[in-house]
């Protein structure tokens, strides 16, 4: 296990408008895009250091979304026939969106390392320990499998899942070998198993038994971490209930999956969403094994309103009734830009929230 990192963040930061514009024009001017990416990565690294963080990401500024490292590096995805799904618009009604992963329509073939375009720059410029994020292998069978297309290549969701696992596993191992101190797998699909409407979706649309699918998801994520454990390295998993443009798609506490998930996932650190009532209570944390860290996502990356430090301290103390304080940490509940367009708040709001995380962590774990 690595350092405790009492102040944590999920990894993605808002992109400035000039970077968004350069991404849209990347085909015509890739050199300008690369130069802007470099400049803004240096800027967010410096900002993290200024705020007092002890671990550093590039804000995922080179990605189109949190999983594009995978879809850009692996052949077999088709973005012309995506799977449409509905998201809950933060309590304001539904909105239809398409999968940002595309659809698997061909045999997957890795073309390059997933983080080849990110890690060298970070190794050269990060002022401290590097945190790298990767999408969970479980993400793609859930949103990129379409009957009539994907099943021509992979006969089942399971077949696709286990085709992806070795690719993620190899990347995790490569990252820790090259000196990355913190590897986080982002696994939003576990929220399917806490929400009745998504458990129904698993049964009726995916044709799977939810409890069996959960067991397989845990096995797959554990397989991705195999062989990556090193002294001083943190292996982590982040769970959320949707974060596309400040929207969400699932609700429900961790209760239905807590014992299985916390007891069997082979990670050092759980980054958990706890920024509103949809996440339930802290009681399921009683199943977290001794010695593992829970990062409480108490600060919202979805809305601009700044939380009260007093309230954050109170909620950390409440969680400490289930997990010893020395095995807790604090963060926003998710990244600020799971997709390139980012959440509905300003960059000033983002930095204020991250400053609050650091200041609260210093107060609690002084």
N, C-alpha and C positions, 0 to 999 in steps of 0.2 A: 504494500500500500504506500502511496505517496504522501505528500504533505496534506495537512487538514484543509487548507484553502477555505477559511471561514467565509470569505466573500467570494462568491462564484458568479458566473454568468453563463448562459446557455450557449452563446457563441456568435450569433448573427447580430449585425448592427445595421441601422438605416443607411441607405445609399444616398449621397447628395445627387441633386438633379443632373449635374453635368456627367456623372458616372452613369446614371440611368440612360441618358441620351446617347452616350458613347456605346453602351451595350446594344442599344437598338440599331446603331449604325456600325456595329462591329465588322460586318462583312466588307464594308467599303473602306474602313480605316482601322484595322486591327492594331496598328502601332500606337495610335492615339489612345485606344482603350487600354492597352497594356501600361502606357505611361501614367494614365490617370489612376488605374488600379494600384500601381506601385506607390504613387503619391498619397493616395487616400489610405492605403494599408499602413504606411508609415505614420500618418496622422492618427489613426485609431489605436495603433500600438502606443504612441506617445500619450494619448488621452487615457488609456487604461493605466499606464504607469503614473500619470499625474493624479488620477483618482485613488491610487493606492492598491490596485490589484496586484497579486503575486503570480498570476497566470495570464497568458496572452493568446488571443486569436487574431486572425486577420479580418474578423467580422464577417467572414464568408463573402467578402466583397467581390470575389472573382466568380461567384456562382450565380446562376439564374434563380435557383431555389436551393433548399437545404439538401436535396438529393441529386442535383445536377452533376456533381462530381462523378456519380455512378453512371447516369444516363448518357453523359458526354463521352465517357471512356469505354463504354460497352456497347457494341453493335447489337441490334435486334429490336430496338424500340421504334415505334411509329407514332408520330405526333399528329397524324392527320385523322385518326379515328379513335378519339379518346373516350374514356368511360365517364359519362356524366353522373354526378352525384349531387345531393343537396346538403348545404351547410346551414346551420342556424346562425342568423345574423346578430349574434350577441344579445339575443332576447328581443330583437326587433323584426322577427319574421325570417322566412327562409330565403336562400339565394341559390340558384343553380350554378355549379362550377364544373369544369372539366378537370380531369386528373392532370397535374403538372408533370407526371411521370410518363405520359403517353401510354401506349399499349404495346405489349410484347407481341410481335408478329413474326419474328424470325429467331433462329437459334442464337443464343447469346454468345458473343465472342469479345473478349477483352482486347482493346486496341492499345491501351497504355495504362500506366499507373493512375489510380483514381485521383491522387493529390499531387501529381507531378507538376502541375502548374502553380501550386501554392506553397508546398513545403520548402523548397530551396530558398525562396525569398524570406520566409519566416525564420529559417535556421540562420540566415545571415543578419537579420535585423531585429529579431525579438529581444527585448530587454530582460527577459526572464523565461521561466518555464512555459513551454508551448502546449496549448490545448488544441487538439484536432478533433473535428466532429465528422461522423460518417452516418449515412442512413442505415437503419436496420434492414437486414435481408427480408424481414417480415413485411416491410412496407410495400414491396412490389407485387407479390401475389394478391394483396388486398385491393390494390387500386389499378394495376396494370394488366390484369388478366381479364380477357374478354372472350366469352364463349363464341365459337364460330371463327375466331382468329387465333388466339393464343393456343387453344387446344389442338390446333393443327401441328404445333411444334412441341408443346408440353401438355401431356394428356390430363394433368391435374395441377391444382394450385401447389400441392406438395412437390411435384416434380420441378416446377419453376423455382420454388423456395430453395431446394437443395442444389440447384444449379448456381444460385446466387451466393450461397454461403461460402464456398471456397474463395470467391473473389474478395468478399469483405474480410474474411479471415487472413488472407495473404496481405491485404493492405494494413490491417491492424498490426500484424507482425512486423511488417516493413517499417511502419511508423515508430514503433518502440525501439527497433534496432537502430534507427537513424537518430535517436535522441529525443523523441517526443515524450514528455513526462506525463501527459494526460490525454487519454483517448476516450471519447464519448460517443456512444451509439445512440442516435435519436430514433425512438421507437413509439411513434404516436398510435400505432394500431392496437396496442394493448387496451386503449380506451374502448374499443369495440366490446370488450368482455365485461365492462362495468355498466354498460348502457343497454337496457332491454331492447330498444329499437334496433341497435346494431347487432345484438345477439340474434335477433330475428333475421336481420340481413345476412348474417353468416350462414344461417340455416337455409333460408329461402333463395338467396341470390348466389351465394358461393357454394351451396350444397355441402356444407361441412357441419359437423357437430361441434358447437362452441368449446366445450371443455377439452375435447381431443385436439382441436385447433390451438387452444391455449398451450397445452402440453408441448405440442410440436414447435410453437413459436419460441418457447423458453429453450427447448433443445437447440433450435437454430441459432439463437443469439449466444448461448453458451458456446456453441461450436465456433462462432466467429471470434471469441476471445481466447480460444485454446492456444497455448503456446506463447501467449503474449505477456505473461506475468513476469515482471522484472522488479528488482529492488528499486524503490523510488518512483515507480510508475503507478499512476492511478487509472483504473479501468472503471468506466461509469456508464450508466444508461439513463436516458432522459425520457420521461413519459409526459405526454400532454394530450389535450382533448381538442386540438385544432387551433391554428394560429394564423390562418390565411387572411391578411388584410383586417386584422382585429376581429375576425369571426371565429366561431367554434362549431363543432359538429357533434360533440358527445358530452354527456353529463353523467354524474354518478360518482360516489365515493369508491375508494380502493377495496372496500370490504369483500366483494366477491372473488377477488384475485390475490388478496394480500398475502395469505399464508403460502400459497404456491409460488407467487412471484418473488416475494422477498426471501423466502426460504431456499429457493433453488437457483435463482440467477447468480452466476458466478462473477459478481462485480464487487468493487470496493465501495461504490457510491451510487445512490439513487437520487436523481434530480426530479423532484415531484412538484406537480402543479397544485398550488394551494392558495390561489389569489382571490377566489370567490366561493360562494356556496355550492357551486356545481361540483366541487372537488370533495365534498364530504368532510368528515371529522378527522382528527389525528389518531383516533382509536386503532385503525388498522396498522399503525406503525408499531404496535406491540409485537408484530410478527417479524420485525427486522432483526436479524441475528446480531448478537453482541459483536462489536468491533467494526461493523459496517456503518458508513456515514449516510445520513439523510440530508440532502440539501433542500431546504424548505423554500419553494417558489412562492413567496408571499407578496412580492412586488409585481404588479401587473405590467406586462409589456404591451397590452392591448389598448389602454386608455391613458390620456395625458395627466389625469389628476394624480398628484403626488401623495403617496401614503404617509400616514403619521408614524414617526419613529417610535413614539410611545406604543402605538398599537402593534407595531412589528415586534418590539421587545416583549410585549404581553403574549403574543401568539407563539413566539419562540419558547417562552417559559411554559406555555400550555403544552406544546409538543414535547418538551423535556419530561413531562410526566410519563411519556411512552418510550422515549429514546433518551439516554443520558446526554446531557448538554455537550459533553466533550465529543459526542458523535453526531452533532448537528452542525449545519452550516446554512447560509442564507444566499438567495439569488432571486432574480426575476423568475416568473413561472415558465417562461419560454424565451426564445430569441425575439429580437425586435423586427426581424425581417426574414421570416421563414421562406418567403418568396421575395424576389428582387424588388418588387414595388413597396414592400414594407408595411408595417402597421400604421394605424391612423393617429399618429402623434408626431411631434417635431423632434429633431435631433437634440435640441436643448432639453426637451422633456426626457429623452432617453438618457442623456448624461446626468441629469438631475436624479433620476431613479437609480442609476448605477452608483452615483455618489452616496445616495441614501443607503444602499446595500453595504458599502464599505464602512460608512460611519456607524451604522447600526451594529455591524459585525464587531467593530472595535469596542463599542459599548458593552456588548453582551459577552465577548470573549477577551476581555482586556487582560 
